[in-house]
Amino acid sequence: MQRKKTAYNKDFVLWTEETVTNLKNRNFEALDLLNLIEEVASLGKNDRRSIKSFIRQILVHKFKIKYVADPDNINHWQEEIANFQAEIEILLEDSPSLKNRLQEYFDNQYPKAIRQFNKKYPQYQVQKDFTIEDILN
């Protein structure tokens, strides 16, 4: 499959508008399929990447609350956790199938969150203290 000369690299918004018009008009021959496939595939990747990042950030903030326990920052860390949880909720409302992957993402992000936390706070020995339920509630 060869790439068609389209507005994709010069004017992305124009390319998306042209693509939508071609799809609505069932003008499939005019579609820039290679770029369209890449863009559709990346849509799901962005949501998955965002959920993983929010899980990791929630864990890091929970570690801060549990181990650092700085009274001047606890409220801020709790607010951040609530914001990250709300973002995960929004993503799951839009893509409920991602709920089936939460445990996998959690398991994958836990060691990364520990590494991230330990870069700033190497004096603490973080244990696997939290579950996916702790992260989402």
C-alpha positions as CSV (number, residue, x, y, z in Angstrom):
1,M,0.0,0.0,0.0
2,Q,1.5,3.3,-1.1
3,R,1.1,6.6,0.7
4,K,-1.1,9.1,-1.1
5,K,-0.1,12.7,-1.4
6,T,-2.4,14.3,1.1
7,A,-2.5,17.2,3.5
8,Y,-1.5,14.9,6.4
9,N,2.0,16.3,6.8
10,K,1.2,19.8,5.9
11,D,-2.2,20.6,7.5
12,F,-3.4,17.9,9.9
13,V,-6.8,19.5,10.6
14,L,-7.5,19.8,6.9
15,W,-6.5,16.2,6.4
16,T,-8.9,15.1,9.2
17,E,-11.7,17.2,7.6
18,E,-11.1,15.7,4.2
19,T,-10.9,12.2,5.6
20,V,-14.3,12.7,7.4
21,T,-15.9,14.0,4.2
22,N,-14.5,11.1,2.2
23,L,-15.8,8.6,4.7
24,K,-19.3,10.2,4.9
25,N,-19.5,10.3,1.1
26,R,-18.2,6.7,0.9
27,N,-15.4,7.9,-1.3
28,F,-13.1,5.2,-0.1
29,E,-10.7,5.5,-3.1
30,A,-9.7,9.0,-2.0
31,L,-8.8,7.9,1.6
32,D,-5.3,8.1,2.8
33,L,-5.5,4.6,4.3
34,L,-2.0,4.3,5.7
35,N,-2.2,7.5,7.7
36,L,-5.8,6.8,8.7
37,I,-4.9,3.4,10.1
38,E,-2.0,4.9,12.0
39,E,-4.2,7.6,13.5
40,V,-7.0,5.2,14.5
41,A,-4.5,2.8,16.1
42,S,-2.9,5.7,18.1
43,L,-6.3,6.7,19.5
44,G,-6.4,3.6,21.8
45,K,-2.8,3.9,22.6
46,N,-3.2,7.4,24.0
47,D,-6.0,6.3,26.4
48,R,-4.0,3.3,27.6
49,R,-0.9,5.4,28.1
50,S,-2.9,8.0,30.0
51,I,-4.4,5.4,32.3
52,K,-1.0,3.9,33.0
53,S,0.4,7.3,33.8
54,F,-2.5,8.2,36.2
55,I,-2.1,4.9,38.0
56,R,1.6,5.4,38.4
57,Q,1.1,9.0,39.7
58,I,-1.6,7.9,42.1
59,L,0.8,5.3,43.5
60,V,3.6,7.8,43.9
61,H,1.3,10.1,45.8
62,K,0.0,7.3,48.0
63,F,3.6,6.4,48.8
64,K,4.3,10.1,49.7
65,I,1.3,10.1,52.0
66,K,2.2,6.8,53.7
67,Y,6.0,7.1,53.9
68,V,6.9,10.8,53.8
69,A,3.7,11.9,55.7
70,D,4.5,15.6,55.4
71,P,1.5,17.4,57.0
72,D,2.1,20.5,54.9
73,N,1.7,18.5,51.7
74,I,-0.8,15.7,52.5
75,N,-3.9,17.7,51.4
76,H,-2.2,18.6,48.1
77,W,-1.3,15.0,47.5
78,Q,-4.8,13.8,48.3
79,E,-6.2,16.4,45.8
80,E,-3.8,15.2,43.2
81,I,-5.0,11.6,43.7
82,A,-8.6,12.7,43.4
83,N,-7.8,14.5,40.2
84,F,-6.0,11.5,38.7
85,Q,-8.9,9.2,39.8
86,A,-11.4,11.5,38.1
87,E,-9.3,11.4,34.9
88,I,-9.3,7.6,35.0
89,E,-13.1,7.6,35.5
90,I,-13.5,9.8,32.4
91,L,-11.3,7.6,30.3
92,L,-13.2,4.5,31.5
93,E,-16.6,6.1,30.7
94,D,-15.4,6.7,27.1
95,S,-13.7,3.3,26.8
96,P,-15.2,0.8,29.2
97,S,-13.2,-2.1,27.7
98,L,-10.2,-0.6,29.4
99,K,-11.6,-1.7,32.8
100,N,-10.5,-5.3,31.9
101,R,-6.9,-4.1,31.6
102,L,-6.7,-2.1,34.9
103,Q,-5.0,-4.9,36.9
104,E,-2.5,-5.5,34.2
105,Y,-1.7,-1.8,34.0
106,F,-1.5,-1.6,37.8
107,D,0.9,-4.6,38.0
108,N,3.0,-3.0,35.3
109,Q,3.2,0.4,36.8
110,Y,3.8,-0.5,40.5
111,P,7.6,-1.1,40.1
112,K,7.8,2.0,38.0
113,A,6.1,4.0,40.6
114,I,8.4,2.7,43.3
115,R,11.5,3.7,41.1
116,Q,10.0,7.1,40.6
117,F,9.3,7.6,44.3
118,N,12.7,6.2,45.3
119,K,14.5,8.7,43.0
120,K,13.3,11.5,45.3
121,Y,13.0,9.5,48.6
122,P,15.6,6.8,48.5
123,Q,15.5,6.4,52.3
124,Y,12.2,4.6,52.2
125,Q,11.7,0.9,51.5
126,V,8.4,0.8,49.7
127,Q,6.4,-2.4,49.9
128,K,3.5,-3.5,47.8
129,D,1.0,-1.9,50.1
130,F,-1.7,-1.0,47.7
131,T,-4.2,-2.8,45.5
132,I,-5.9,-1.7,42.3
133,E,-9.0,-1.0,44.5
134,D,-7.0,1.3,46.7
135,I,-5.9,3.2,43.6
136,L,-9.4,3.7,42.2
137,N,-11.2,4.6,45.4
